[in-house]
């Protein structure tokens, strides 16, 4: 899927969808187009950055130590 974007120098382009995140992170574009219209990277809520620290539940993932111990068992 190709997504219309506008670079900081004002040039328009079409980029593949998997490149959009990188362009946003690197501030390589100033706008891109969604179904709803043009999204400005600096002005609009493009993403909601949520830290993992917001999770207050029990940690259920295995630690590296637990994984290493399991390998020794088998």
C-alpha positions, -999 to +999 in steps of 0.1 A: +000+000+000+013+034-009+008+064+014+010+100+003+035+120+024+050+155+024+087+160+032+100+190+052+111+206+019+075+205+006+080+177-019+052+152-022+058+115-025+042+081-021+059+057+003+052+020+012+033+016+044+061-001+063+083+029+058+058+053+074+068+046+111+105+052+104+098+084+085+077+096+115+103+086+140+131+102+121+110+134+114+116+127+077+081+139+068+058+167+080+025+152+069+009+120+057-025+112+045-051+090+062-086+082+051-097+111+073-073+136+056-039+150+060-021+144+094+005+169+106+033+151+125+040+180+149+004+192+155-018+160+154-017+130+177-001+106+154+007+080+181+000+075+217+033+066+233+026+044+263+054+032+285+054-004+296+057+009+331+020+018+330+011-019+334+004-026+370-003-063+367+019-093+376+050-098+354+044-131+336+072-131+311+102-154+317+134-138+327+167-147+309+178-165+340+147-187+341+151-195+304+187-205+309+178-227+338+151-244+317+177-251+289+200-268+315+171-290+327+165-304+292 
